[in-house]
Amino acid sequence: MKQPVLRINLRRLIVLVAFASAVISLANAFFATYRVQRQLLIDTTLESNHAYALKLANSTEDFLQAARQQLAYSASLLPRHFADPAALTAEAERLRGQTNSFNSVLVVNAEGKVLGVSPDTLALKNSQLASEGARQALRERRALITKPYMSSAGNLVVFISHPVFDHGGRYLGYVGGSIYLKQKNILFSLLGQHYYRDGSYLYVVDQSRRLLYHPNPARLGEVAGSNTVIDAIARQESGSGRTINSQGTDMLAGYAVLPSTGWGIVAQRPTDATLAPLNQLMRNTLWNSLPIALLSLPLIWWLARLISRPLVQLAEGASRMDAPGMAERIGGIRAWYLEASQIKRALLVGMALLQQKIGKLKFDVQTDPLTGLANRRGMASALEAWQAQARPFSVIALDIDHFKQVNDKWGHAAGDEVIVRLAQLMRACSRNADVLCRNGGDEFIMLLPDADLDVALQVAERLRARVAATEIAGAGRVTISLGVVSSQQQAGDVASILQAADAALYAAKENGRNRVGVMEPA
């Protein structure tokens, strides 16, 4: 049977080609403009944040140097009054009240005994100090700024001290001022002037990654996780760059290091907030371009009709094949576009093959290659589907206790074996409908659809016990810590539920590891 030939109306083809060419040209121009402007905005924001961080670093450095000069001057006055507690207390009061640089001031002798203190509400006078900062000041007998530590009065502090020597060079003790990281002080006044808008903020970390300043006071003293900016500060580098913060937000950060302390000041702004004006500008430009594009359509249509008219006449002639001389006239036509039917069939075959490859690529993209579990993309896909269905679920967040020690002691091959074995045990302790994910490194997520908190707790405890009782070749026994939360009891979106599971996991680790933590209903 002869296959029918697909004939395309040339006039419509010309219109479509012309319109597509215009759209592609316009899209290419828009894309090129957007990319250039986007990179310019990002570079400008990075440079601005770096300059701002550098300015704050210089201001903070000036404050620290001024505080050290105050203490040095006081240390030069104290030797003649070191036997007079009242004079020492008066000097401590003067230091604290003169510039509001310190939350408290201490004068301590060479044996660590407090001779003078301000404010007197601390009740430290004549007491023996044993805090980390006090011991370091007595041990090193030099001007110093300590790392953050917990004081004897229960405050998270940074202590600035200067030794006191008599005229004969004999060490008498030291005078020092404390900056309470979780209370209002001049450091907060310096850094708190930042105008927090559209998600931008700044924070300060020391070389040990401990937060010394943060807009969220609850995070002060916390050891920050690893990201490119904090890693650079740990290497005592200043600069700028894109990074992902602890909330998973893409940020544009500038950072600068204080020379005297090694602290790093970071000023950052969400990338989305930076690019929002550009996105609005591109939408406005596109909207204003539409009238010209619509006006050009009638012109394209007229030209297409002009070009296709002779061919339409030939097509009418072809319908009268029995007319004299018509065969010669039709023989002169180059109907090359009639091959579109074959191209279409070939395209369909190619598309079928492409769909197969896309399906395989989609599976690979959503699967962790080491364990065969879902990765973050697979987890996000499942959660989006359940959220659209308003389907309840529970989350179990888990990771391997002291996994770094496994790698350090037995090697990365043994570490991989532990991860693979844990994935097998997770499958053994779960249902077919459960979604098991490797979140990265030794972190895993179990998503249990239609499971309440009690069921999730049973699964978590069963898995914990199975892991603890399993001997893993090349690595011995390991334990895991787990955090459990249910969407039925935890208010908020998917992100907040996952954060709650992480918080429960963190609580389990804080309580000793090898246990299950539960997030109470929000």
LUMKE-129998 format. One line per field, with one value per residue (C-alpha): y negated, x, z negated; residue number from 1; residue in one letter. Coordinates in Angstrom, 3 decimals. Each point is the difference from the previous one (the first is absolute). Example, Ala and Ser with C-alpha at 12.3 -4.5 7.8 and 13.67 -1.06 7.14 Angstrom:
v = 4.500 | -3.440 .
u = 12.300 | 1.370 .
w = -7.800 | 0.660 .
num = 1 | 2 .
residu = a | s .
//
This chain:
v = 0.000 | -3.383 | -2.222 | -3.405 | -2.941 | -2.695 | -3.333 | -3.137 | -3.291 | -2.083 | -3.270 | 1.211 | 1.463 | -3.360 | -1.778 | 2.509 | -0.155 | -3.796 | -0.187 | 2.634 | -1.849 | -3.233 | 1.702 | 1.774 | -3.217 | -1.885 | 2.767 | 0.110 | -3.762 | 0.184 | 2.888 | -1.679 | -3.251 | 1.805 | 1.967 | -3.095 | -2.077 | 2.919 | 0.486 | -3.744 | -0.101 | 2.990 | -1.441 | -3.396 | 1.528 | 2.171 | -3.011 | -2.113 | 2.677 | 0.468 | -3.744 | -0.134 | 2.981 | -1.577 | -3.275 | 1.754 | 2.052 | -3.194 | -1.596 | 3.084 | 0.197 | -3.666 | 0.738 | 2.970 | -1.995 | -2.862 | 2.481 | 1.455 | -3.484 | -0.783 | 3.142 | -0.722 | -3.483 | 1.325 | 2.671 | -2.753 | -1.733 | 3.035 | 1.049 | -2.864 | 0.956 | 3.792 | 0.333 | -2.216 | 2.000 | -3.107 | -1.765 | 3.075 | 0.210 | -3.706 | 0.504 | 2.934 | -2.196 | -2.744 | 2.368 | 1.456 | -3.271 | -2.248 | 1.410 | 2.833 | 2.245 | 2.863 | 1.732 | 0.659 | -0.877 | 2.018 | -0.671 | 3.312 | 0.743 | 2.438 | 2.838 | -0.438 | -1.756 | -2.806 | -3.253 | -2.356 | 0.524 | -2.003 | 0.352 | 1.211 | 2.009 | 2.708 | 0.838 | 1.102 | -2.164 | 2.018 | 3.134 | 2.272 | 0.026 | 3.286 | -0.897 | 0.660 | -3.681 | -0.556 | 2.939 | -1.115 | -3.546 | 1.282 | 2.535 | -2.215 | -3.288 | -2.105 | -2.128 | 2.333 | 0.502 | 3.451 | 2.279 | 0.115 | 2.025 | 0.423 | -2.216 | 0.909 | -2.197 | 2.082 | -2.471 | 0.762 | -2.548 | -1.244 | -1.238 | -2.777 | -0.343 | -1.772 | 1.078 | -2.213 | -0.244 | -2.099 | -2.354 | 2.820 | 2.205 | 2.332 | 1.448 | -1.140 | 1.317 | -1.424 | -2.324 | 1.206 | -0.744 | 2.462 | -0.343 | 2.086 | 1.401 | 0.537 | -3.415 | -3.528 | -1.475 | -2.328 | 2.850 | 0.380 | -3.749 | 0.040 | 2.907 | -0.497 | -3.148 | 2.159 | -0.616 | 3.433 | 0.105 | 2.473 | 2.823 | -1.551 | 0.198 | 0.235 | 2.217 | 0.462 | 3.252 | 0.746 | 2.320 | 2.930 | -0.764 | -1.101 | -2.717 | -3.158 | -2.142 | 0.947 | -1.722 | 3.062 | -0.198 | 3.657 | 1.010 | -1.885 | 2.392 | 2.612 | 1.636 | -0.739 | 2.709 | 0.060 | -2.216 | -1.743 | -3.322 | 1.425 | 2.299 | -3.050 | -1.841 | 3.046 | -0.404 | -3.704 | -1.192 | -3.026 | -0.318 | 0.754 | 2.836 | 1.861 | 2.472 | 1.963 | -0.954 | 2.330 | -0.415 | 1.083 | -3.528 | -1.071 | -3.065 | -2.591 | -0.520 | -2.356 | 0.751 | -1.535 | 1.223 | -2.001 | 0.123 | -0.010 | 2.783 | 1.957 | -0.625 | -0.174 | -2.435 | 1.173 | -2.224 | 1.880 | -0.464 | 2.594 | 0.446 | -0.025 | -3.385 | -1.376 | 1.208 | -0.929 | -3.527 | 1.449 | 2.607 | -2.707 | -2.125 | 2.895 | 0.656 | -3.661 | -0.017 | 3.117 | -1.443 | -3.223 | 1.998 | 1.876 | -2.782 | -0.134 | 3.778 | 0.059 | -2.753 | 1.966 | 3.032 | -1.514 | -0.933 | 3.541 | 1.431 | -2.245 | 0.983 | 3.686 | -0.310 | -1.760 | 2.743 | 2.897 | -1.233 | 1.548 | 3.291 | -0.035 | -0.403 | 2.959 | 2.059 | -0.808 | 1.007 | 3.282 | 0.776 | 0.015 | 2.617 | 0.760 | -3.517 | -0.265 | -0.856 | 0.189 | 2.823 | -2.173 | -2.868 | 2.219 | 1.639 | -3.339 | -0.382 | 0.669 | 1.226 | 0.564 | -0.813 | 3.022 | 2.078 | -1.396 | 3.162 | 2.138 | -2.473 | 0.162 | 3.794 | -0.125 | -2.686 | 2.110 | 2.945 | -2.261 | -1.501 | 3.466 | 0.863 | -3.350 | 0.583 | 3.301 | -1.690 | -2.849 | 2.551 | 1.674 | -3.346 | -1.068 | 3.195 | -0.559 | -3.649 | 0.932 | 2.948 | 0.125 | 2.096 | 1.581 | 1.232 | 0.055 | -2.139 | -3.159 | -3.161 | -3.510 | -0.376 | 3.280 | -1.044 | -3.381 | 1.686 | 2.312 | -2.814 | -2.207 | 2.804 | 0.646 | -3.684 | -0.338 | 2.954 | -1.370 | 3.398 | 0.369 | 1.391 | 0.362 | -0.790 | 1.841 | -1.879 | 2.030 | 0.044 | 2.192 | -0.786 | -0.988 | 0.885 | -2.044 | 2.325 | 2.972 | -1.599 | -1.060 | 3.424 | 2.431 | -2.063 | -1.378 | 3.427 | 1.245 | -3.199 | 0.688 | 3.565 | -1.381 | -2.326 | 2.812 | 2.355 | -2.674 | -0.488 | 3.750 | -0.046 | -3.004 | 2.000 | 2.973 | -2.149 | -1.875 | 0.560 | 0.026 | -3.330 | -1.724 | -2.331 | 0.501 | -2.771 | -0.713 | -3.690 | -0.193 | 1.451 | 2.107 | -1.775 | 1.868 | -0.709 | 2.495 | -1.269 | 2.109 | -0.838 | 0.473 | 0.844 | -1.753 | -0.884 | 3.283 | 2.099 | -2.146 | 0.369 | 3.781 | 0.029 | -2.302 | 2.062 | 3.244 | -1.394 | -1.389 | 3.395 | 1.878 | -2.293 | 0.203 | 3.817 | 0.364 | 0.834 | -1.778 | 1.519 | -2.154 | -2.489 | 1.948 | -1.405 | -3.487 | -1.814 | -2.581 | -2.889 | -0.745 | -2.829 | 0.603 | -2.424 | 0.385 | -2.410 | 0.503 | -1.442 | -2.439 | -3.182 | -1.692 | 0.875 | 2.826 | -2.001 | -0.630 | 3.691 | 1.023 | -2.609 | 1.408 | 3.479 | -1.406 | -1.673 | 3.311 | 1.718 | -2.689 | 0.510 | 3.752 | -0.727 | -2.484 | 2.620 | 2.553 | 1.411 | 3.517 | -1.078 | -1.361 | -3.637 | -1.218 | -3.479 | -0.954 | -1.258 | -3.602 .
u = 0.000 | 1.372 | 0.787 | -1.739 | 2.308 | -0.250 | -0.320 | 0.742 | -1.636 | 3.035 | -1.611 | -0.418 | 3.504 | 1.493 | -1.987 | 1.094 | 3.654 | 0.014 | -1.772 | 2.311 | 3.060 | -1.212 | -0.771 | 3.377 | 1.854 | -1.920 | 0.543 | 3.715 | 0.277 | -1.927 | 2.114 | 3.308 | -1.105 | -1.259 | 3.237 | 2.166 | -2.145 | -0.375 | 3.756 | 0.479 | -2.489 | 1.623 | 3.503 | -1.124 | -1.748 | 3.013 | 2.292 | -2.375 | -0.341 | 3.762 | 0.540 | -2.645 | 1.486 | 3.466 | -1.324 | -1.615 | 3.163 | 2.056 | -2.480 | -0.001 | 3.794 | 0.180 | -2.340 | 2.104 | 3.206 | -1.586 | -1.168 | 3.499 | 1.483 | -2.425 | 1.081 | 3.688 | -0.344 | -1.848 | 2.691 | 2.638 | -1.921 | -0.889 | 3.399 | 0.011 | -3.529 | 0.233 | -0.211 | -3.092 | -3.183 | -2.155 | 2.241 | 0.034 | -3.797 | -0.240 | 2.310 | -2.135 | -3.104 | 1.727 | 1.000 | -3.475 | -1.857 | 2.290 | -0.599 | -2.478 | 2.539 | -0.379 | -2.899 | 2.235 | 3.542 | 2.271 | 3.294 | 1.642 | 3.250 | 2.697 | -1.726 | -3.303 | -1.782 | -2.429 | 1.062 | -2.394 | -3.117 | -2.672 | -2.922 | -0.028 | -3.164 | 2.282 | 1.011 | 3.475 | 2.122 | 2.560 | -0.996 | 2.459 | -0.586 | 0.315 | -1.557 | 1.803 | 0.659 | 1.371 | 2.362 | 1.215 | 0.689 | 2.001 | 1.845 | 1.032 | 0.510 | -0.512 | -2.679 | -2.509 | -3.530 | -1.351 | -2.182 | -3.656 | -0.472 | -2.499 | 0.929 | -0.272 | -3.117 | -1.651 | 0.433 | 1.355 | 2.816 | 3.007 | 2.609 | 2.509 | 2.821 | 3.307 | 2.686 | 1.001 | 3.710 | 1.560 | 2.907 | 2.436 | -1.575 | -1.718 | -3.283 | -2.872 | -3.002 | -2.169 | -2.899 | -2.599 | -3.389 | -2.688 | -2.308 | -3.153 | -0.940 | -3.630 | -0.549 | -0.102 | 3.481 | 2.002 | 0.761 | -3.740 | -0.278 | 2.695 | -1.450 | -3.681 | -0.209 | -0.229 | -3.321 | -1.569 | -2.295 | -0.977 | 1.693 | 3.490 | 1.919 | 3.487 | 1.671 | 3.403 | 1.924 | 3.334 | 2.671 | -1.749 | -3.190 | -1.824 | -2.617 | 0.894 | -2.756 | -3.169 | -3.370 | -1.558 | 1.300 | -0.860 | 2.820 | 2.748 | 2.718 | -1.099 | 2.688 | -0.985 | 0.029 | 2.311 | -0.528 | 2.361 | -0.054 | 0.630 | 2.673 | 1.763 | -0.196 | 1.493 | 2.920 | 0.159 | -1.024 | -2.124 | -2.061 | -3.440 | -1.924 | -3.268 | -0.874 | -2.905 | -0.893 | -1.215 | -3.584 | 0.887 | -0.319 | 2.277 | 1.832 | 2.437 | 2.535 | 2.868 | 2.333 | 3.005 | 2.329 | 1.079 | 3.829 | 0.261 | -2.512 | -0.513 | -3.757 | -1.863 | -2.850 | -2.406 | -2.568 | -2.335 | -3.148 | -2.285 | 0.746 | -3.738 | -0.409 | 2.918 | -1.440 | -3.651 | 0.223 | 1.616 | -2.737 | -2.651 | 1.837 | 0.145 | -3.736 | -0.783 | 2.212 | -1.681 | -3.456 | 0.920 | 1.374 | -3.236 | -1.820 | 2.772 | -0.005 | -3.784 | 0.137 | 2.576 | -2.285 | -2.241 | 3.106 | 1.386 | -3.381 | -0.168 | 3.523 | -0.774 | -3.136 | 2.000 | 2.626 | -2.438 | -2.454 | 1.821 | 0.298 | -3.686 | -0.742 | 2.270 | -1.802 | -3.322 | 1.469 | 1.220 | -3.587 | -0.785 | 2.490 | -1.886 | 0.461 | 2.301 | 3.638 | -0.608 | 2.520 | 2.858 | -0.989 | -0.205 | 3.288 | 1.736 | -1.080 | 2.575 | -2.217 | 2.892 | -2.050 | -2.248 | 2.731 | -1.287 | -2.056 | 3.168 | 1.706 | -2.980 | 0.160 | 3.760 | -0.532 | -2.604 | 2.407 | 2.748 | -2.303 | -0.956 | 3.663 | 0.610 | -2.861 | 1.568 | 3.322 | -1.679 | -1.797 | 3.315 | 1.690 | -2.863 | 0.455 | 3.763 | -0.441 | -2.316 | 2.080 | 3.124 | 2.553 | 1.632 | -3.085 | -2.736 | -2.141 | -1.721 | 2.104 | -1.211 | -1.750 | -1.839 | -0.956 | -1.265 | -2.059 | -1.716 | -0.698 | -1.473 | -2.346 | -1.155 | -0.441 | -2.171 | -2.105 | -0.143 | 1.328 | 1.255 | 3.468 | 2.729 | 3.690 | 2.940 | 3.303 | 3.088 | 3.738 | 2.888 | 1.544 | 3.673 | 0.132 | 3.169 | 1.747 | -1.005 | 1.616 | 3.084 | 0.472 | -1.053 | 0.225 | -2.578 | -0.639 | -1.188 | -2.017 | -1.735 | -0.721 | -1.621 | -2.191 | -1.018 | -0.769 | -2.067 | -2.016 | -0.700 | -1.177 | -2.226 | -1.670 | -0.430 | -1.696 | -2.358 | -3.035 | -0.135 | -1.835 | 2.630 | 2.471 | 3.578 | 2.471 | 3.672 | 0.179 | 3.772 | 3.047 | -1.204 | -3.393 | -3.179 | -3.727 | -2.879 | -3.387 | -2.927 | -3.300 | -3.229 | 2.024 | -0.704 | 2.607 | -0.346 | 0.603 | 2.994 | 1.448 | -0.317 | 1.766 | 2.754 | 0.597 | 0.004 | 2.552 | 2.158 | 0.092 | 0.718 | 2.921 | 1.484 | -0.160 | 1.503 | 3.654 | 1.231 | 2.916 | 3.101 | -1.528 | -1.460 | -3.097 | -1.386 | -2.972 | -2.394 | -1.989 | -3.495 | -2.514 | -3.716 | -2.802 | -3.524 | -1.659 | -3.262 | 1.520 | 2.552 | -1.491 | 1.505 | 1.144 | 2.257 | 3.157 | -1.014 | -0.858 | 3.441 | 1.592 | -1.934 | 1.319 | 3.544 | -0.607 | -1.207 | 3.103 | 2.191 | -1.730 | 0.690 | 3.686 | 0.090 | -1.530 | 2.729 | -0.497 | -1.226 | -3.535 | -3.197 | -0.947 | -3.566 | -1.160 | -2.929 | -3.123 | 0.390 .
w = 0.000 | 0.986 | -2.996 | 0.082 | 0.443 | -2.639 | 1.809 | -1.976 | 0.746 | 0.968 | -1.007 | -3.562 | 0.046 | 0.976 | -2.708 | -2.615 | 1.074 | 0.030 | -3.345 | -1.527 | 1.308 | -1.533 | -3.314 | -0.059 | 0.833 | -2.669 | -2.542 | 0.797 | -0.444 | -3.261 | -1.232 | 0.873 | -1.619 | -3.072 | -0.427 | 0.287 | -2.367 | -2.396 | -0.284 | -0.387 | -2.888 | -1.672 | 0.358 | -1.267 | -3.019 | -0.819 | 0.213 | -2.098 | -2.686 | -0.102 | -0.386 | -2.735 | -1.836 | 0.284 | -1.390 | -2.967 | -0.534 | -0.145 | -2.419 | -2.213 | 0.141 | -1.048 | -2.913 | -1.151 | 0.251 | -1.969 | -2.647 | -0.252 | -0.298 | -2.838 | -1.819 | 0.663 | -1.438 | -3.029 | -0.463 | -0.167 | -2.834 | -2.097 | -1.511 | -2.509 | -1.167 | 0.156 | -3.778 | -0.183 | 0.914 | -0.090 | 2.537 | 2.222 | -0.094 | 0.814 | 3.001 | 1.173 | -0.310 | 2.011 | 2.777 | 0.315 | -0.186 | 2.016 | 3.485 | -0.476 | 1.759 | -2.457 | -1.712 | -3.015 | -1.144 | -2.321 | -1.763 | -0.891 | -1.829 | 1.037 | -1.892 | 1.857 | -2.897 | 0.903 | -1.707 | 1.764 | 2.083 | 1.768 | -0.202 | -3.596 | 0.730 | 1.392 | -3.596 | 1.173 | -2.301 | -1.984 | 1.917 | 1.803 | 3.763 | 1.833 | 3.357 | 3.252 | 0.639 | -3.501 | 0.276 | 3.417 | -1.221 | -3.015 | 2.112 | 2.903 | -1.896 | 3.118 | 1.574 | 1.603 | 1.286 | -0.836 | 2.001 | -1.150 | -3.200 | -2.844 | -2.940 | -3.679 | -0.130 | 2.729 | 2.869 | 3.481 | 0.204 | 1.879 | -2.499 | 0.779 | -2.529 | -0.605 | -2.503 | -2.936 | -0.910 | -2.753 | 0.648 | -0.671 | 2.673 | -2.494 | 1.265 | -2.241 | 1.946 | 2.728 | 0.728 | 2.461 | 1.487 | 1.049 | 2.998 | -0.537 | 3.380 | -0.952 | -1.562 | 1.359 | 0.345 | 2.220 | 2.417 | 0.553 | 0.469 | 2.696 | 1.934 | -0.758 | 2.141 | 3.105 | 1.741 | 0.204 | 3.005 | 2.730 | -1.904 | -0.181 | -3.269 | -1.440 | -2.554 | -1.662 | -0.515 | -1.611 | 1.381 | -1.708 | 1.995 | -3.181 | 0.524 | -1.915 | 1.491 | 1.855 | 0.512 | -1.660 | -3.628 | -0.561 | 2.342 | -1.867 | -1.091 | 2.513 | 2.149 | 3.600 | 2.633 | 2.955 | 3.024 | 2.405 | -1.870 | -3.484 | 1.437 | 1.480 | -3.344 | -1.728 | 2.427 | -0.975 | 3.456 | 0.910 | 3.158 | 1.406 | 1.597 | 0.328 | -2.705 | -1.444 | -3.560 | -2.758 | 1.212 | 3.536 | 1.431 | 2.841 | -1.326 | 1.355 | -2.756 | -0.660 | -2.877 | -1.741 | -2.763 | -3.075 | -0.194 | -3.803 | -0.736 | 3.208 | -0.249 | 3.272 | 0.747 | 2.698 | 1.742 | 2.318 | 2.041 | 1.638 | 3.686 | 0.761 | -1.669 | 2.014 | 3.298 | -0.702 | 1.559 | 3.126 | 0.340 | -0.253 | 2.567 | 2.464 | -0.448 | 0.652 | 3.097 | 1.342 | -0.607 | 1.820 | 2.966 | 0.581 | 1.971 | 2.623 | 0.291 | 0.505 | 2.611 | 1.996 | 0.381 | 2.753 | 2.012 | -0.299 | 1.006 | 3.125 | 1.087 | -0.515 | 2.128 | 2.727 | 0.070 | -0.091 | 2.661 | 3.033 | -1.816 | -0.837 | 3.679 | 0.775 | -2.597 | 1.651 | 3.324 | -1.467 | -0.937 | 3.741 | 1.041 | 3.213 | 1.389 | 3.091 | -0.829 | -3.753 | -0.468 | 1.291 | -2.251 | -3.100 | 0.884 | -0.382 | -3.663 | -2.715 | -2.793 | -2.392 | -3.114 | 0.601 | -1.656 | -3.280 | -0.450 | -0.048 | -2.295 | -2.315 | -0.187 | -0.613 | -2.643 | -1.775 | -0.108 | -1.269 | -2.632 | -1.201 | -0.469 | -1.664 | -2.453 | -0.979 | -0.640 | -1.908 | -2.179 | -0.820 | -0.615 | -2.291 | -2.009 | -0.202 | -0.992 | -2.882 | -1.274 | -2.151 | 1.953 | -3.079 | -1.850 | 2.632 | -2.334 | 1.133 | -0.107 | -0.868 | 3.350 | -0.493 | -3.513 | 1.213 | 2.737 | -2.492 | -2.447 | 2.726 | 1.047 | -3.560 | -0.663 | 3.106 | -1.240 | -3.570 | -1.013 | -3.594 | -0.589 | -2.593 | 0.359 | -1.552 | 0.268 | -0.876 | 0.292 | -1.083 | -3.375 | 0.212 | 3.696 | 0.465 | -2.413 | 2.160 | 3.056 | -1.968 | -1.633 | 2.721 | 3.174 | 2.435 | 1.542 | -3.404 | -0.392 | 3.325 | -1.154 | -3.171 | 2.087 | 2.380 | -2.898 | -1.752 | 3.215 | 0.072 | -3.618 | 0.745 | 2.786 | -2.300 | -2.651 | 2.331 | 2.191 | 3.781 | -0.011 | -2.146 | 1.722 | -1.180 | 0.753 | -0.400 | -0.804 | 0.461 | -1.790 | -2.918 | -0.224 | 0.951 | 0.079 | -0.230 | 1.226 | -1.261 | 1.768 | -1.979 | -3.134 | -3.280 | -2.620 | -1.926 | 3.110 | 0.960 | -3.491 | 0.239 | 3.380 | -1.297 | -3.132 | 1.988 | 2.443 | -2.817 | -1.725 | 3.251 | 0.831 | -3.495 | 0.128 | 3.495 | 0.542 | 3.143 | 1.848 | -0.245 | -2.452 | -2.919 | -1.665 | 0.378 | -1.468 | 1.362 | -1.433 | 1.284 | -0.147 | 0.582 | 0.841 | 1.423 | 2.405 | -1.902 | -3.169 | 1.373 | 1.406 | 3.039 | 3.485 | 1.155 | -0.720 | -3.605 | -0.477 | 1.295 | -2.256 | -2.940 | 0.819 | 0.091 | -3.360 | -1.467 | 1.407 | -1.524 | -3.358 | 0.211 | 0.575 | -2.828 | -2.324 | 0.645 | 3.541 | 0.868 | -0.777 | 1.509 | -0.472 | 0.357 | 0.881 | -2.172 | 1.858 | 1.092 .
num = 1 | 2 | 3 | 4 | 5 | 6 | 7 | 8 | 9 | 10 | 11 | 12 | 13 | 14 | 15 | 16 | 17 | 18 | 19 | 20 | 21 | 22 | 23 | 24 | 25 | 26 | 27 | 28 | 29 | 30 | 31 | 32 | 33 | 34 | 35 | 36 | 37 | 38 | 39 | 40 | 41 | 42 | 43 | 44 | 45 | 46 | 47 | 48 | 49 | 50 | 51 | 52 | 53 | 54 | 55 | 56 | 57 | 58 | 59 | 60 | 61 | 62 | 63 | 64 | 65 | 66 | 67 | 68 | 69 | 70 | 71 | 72 | 73 | 74 | 75 | 76 | 77 | 78 | 79 | 80 | 81 | 82 | 83 | 84 | 85 | 86 | 87 | 88 | 89 | 90 | 91 | 92 | 93 | 94 | 95 | 96 | 97 | 98 | 99 | 100 | 101 | 102 | 103 | 104 | 105 | 106 | 107 | 108 | 109 | 110 | 111 | 112 | 113 | 114 | 115 | 116 | 117 | 118 | 119 | 120 | 121 | 122 | 123 | 124 | 125 | 126 | 127 | 128 | 129 | 130 | 131 | 132 | 133 | 134 | 135 | 136 | 137 | 138 | 139 | 140 | 141 | 142 | 143 | 144 | 145 | 146 | 147 | 148 | 149 | 150 | 151 | 152 | 153 | 154 | 155 | 156 | 157 | 158 | 159 | 160 | 161 | 162 | 163 | 164 | 165 | 166 | 167 | 168 | 169 | 170 | 171 | 172 | 173 | 174 | 175 | 176 | 177 | 178 | 179 | 180 | 181 | 182 | 183 | 184 | 185 | 186 | 187 | 188 | 189 | 190 | 191 | 192 | 193 | 194 | 195 | 196 | 197 | 198 | 199 | 200 | 201 | 202 | 203 | 204 | 205 | 206 | 207 | 208 | 209 | 210 | 211 | 212 | 213 | 214 | 215 | 216 | 217 | 218 | 219 | 220 | 221 | 222 | 223 | 224 | 225 | 226 | 227 | 228 | 229 | 230 | 231 | 232 | 233 | 234 | 235 | 236 | 237 | 238 | 239 | 240 | 241 | 242 | 243 | 244 | 245 | 246 | 247 | 248 | 249 | 250 | 251 | 252 | 253 | 254 | 255 | 256 | 257 | 258 | 259 | 260 | 261 | 262 | 263 | 264 | 265 | 266 | 267 | 268 | 269 | 270 | 271 | 272 | 273 | 274 | 275 | 276 | 277 | 278 | 279 | 280 | 281 | 282 | 283 | 284 | 285 | 286 | 287 | 288 | 289 | 290 | 291 | 292 | 293 | 294 | 295 | 296 | 297 | 298 | 299 | 300 | 301 | 302 | 303 | 304 | 305 | 306 | 307 | 308 | 309 | 310 | 311 | 312 | 313 | 314 | 315 | 316 | 317 | 318 | 319 | 320 | 321 | 322 | 323 | 324 | 325 | 326 | 327 | 328 | 329 | 330 | 331 | 332 | 333 | 334 | 335 | 336 | 337 | 338 | 339 | 340 | 341 | 342 | 343 | 344 | 345 | 346 | 347 | 348 | 349 | 350 | 351 | 352 | 353 | 354 | 355 | 356 | 357 | 358 | 359 | 360 | 361 | 362 | 363 | 364 | 365 | 366 | 367 | 368 | 369 | 370 | 371 | 372 | 373 | 374 | 375 | 376 | 377 | 378 | 379 | 380 | 381 | 382 | 383 | 384 | 385 | 386 | 387 | 388 | 389 | 390 | 391 | 392 | 393 | 394 | 395 | 396 | 397 | 398 | 399 | 400 | 401 | 402 | 403 | 404 | 405 | 406 | 407 | 408 | 409 | 410 | 411 | 412 | 413 | 414 | 415 | 416 | 417 | 418 | 419 | 420 | 421 | 422 | 423 | 424 | 425 | 426 | 427 | 428 | 429 | 430 | 431 | 432 | 433 | 434 | 435 | 436 | 437 | 438 | 439 | 440 | 441 | 442 | 443 | 444 | 445 | 446 | 447 | 448 | 449 | 450 | 451 | 452 | 453 | 454 | 455 | 456 | 457 | 458 | 459 | 460 | 461 | 462 | 463 | 464 | 465 | 466 | 467 | 468 | 469 | 470 | 471 | 472 | 473 | 474 | 475 | 476 | 477 | 478 | 479 | 480 | 481 | 482 | 483 | 484 | 485 | 486 | 487 | 488 | 489 | 490 | 491 | 492 | 493 | 494 | 495 | 496 | 497 | 498 | 499 | 500 | 501 | 502 | 503 | 504 | 505 | 506 | 507 | 508 | 509 | 510 | 511 | 512 | 513 | 514 | 515 | 516 | 517 | 518 | 519 | 520 | 521 | 522 .
residu = m | k | q | p | v | l | r | i | n | l | r | r | l | i | v | l | v | a | f | a | s | a | v | i | s | l | a | n | a | f | f | a | t | y | r | v | q | r | q | l | l | i | d | t | t | l | e | s | n | h | a | y | a | l | k | l | a | n | s | t | e | d | f | l | q | a | a | r | q | q | l | a | y | s | a | s | l | l | p | r | h | f | a | d | p | a | a | l | t | a | e | a | e | r | l | r | g | q | t | n | s | f | n | s | v | l | v | v | n | a | e | g | k | v | l | g | v | s | p | d | t | l | a | l | k | n | s | q | l | a | s | e | g | a | r | q | a | l | r | e | r | r | a | l | i | t | k | p | y | m | s | s | a | g | n | l | v | v | f | i | s | h | p | v | f | d | h | g | g | r | y | l | g | y | v | g | g | s | i | y | l | k | q | k | n | i | l | f | s | l | l | g | q | h | y | y | r | d | g | s | y | l | y | v | v | d | q | s | r | r | l | l | y | h | p | n | p | a | r | l | g | e | v | a | g | s | n | t | v | i | d | a | i | a | r | q | e | s | g | s | g | r | t | i | n | s | q | g | t | d | m | l | a | g | y | a | v | l | p | s | t | g | w | g | i | v | a | q | r | p | t | d | a | t | l | a | p | l | n | q | l | m | r | n | t | l | w | n | s | l | p | i | a | l | l | s | l | p | l | i | w | w | l | a | r | l | i | s | r | p | l | v | q | l | a | e | g | a | s | r | m | d | a | p | g | m | a | e | r | i | g | g | i | r | a | w | y | l | e | a | s | q | i | k | r | a | l | l | v | g | m | a | l | l | q | q | k | i | g | k | l | k | f | d | v | q | t | d | p | l | t | g | l | a | n | r | r | g | m | a | s | a | l | e | a | w | q | a | q | a | r | p | f | s | v | i | a | l | d | i | d | h | f | k | q | v | n | d | k | w | g | h | a | a | g | d | e | v | i | v | r | l | a | q | l | m | r | a | c | s | r | n | a | d | v | l | c | r | n | g | g | d | e | f | i | m | l | l | p | d | a | d | l | d | v | a | l | q | v | a | e | r | l | r | a | r | v | a | a | t | e | i | a | g | a | g | r | v | t | i | s | l | g | v | v | s | s | q | q | q | a | g | d | v | a | s | i | l | q | a | a | d | a | a | l | y | a | a | k | e | n | g | r | n | r | v | g | v | m | e | p | a .
//
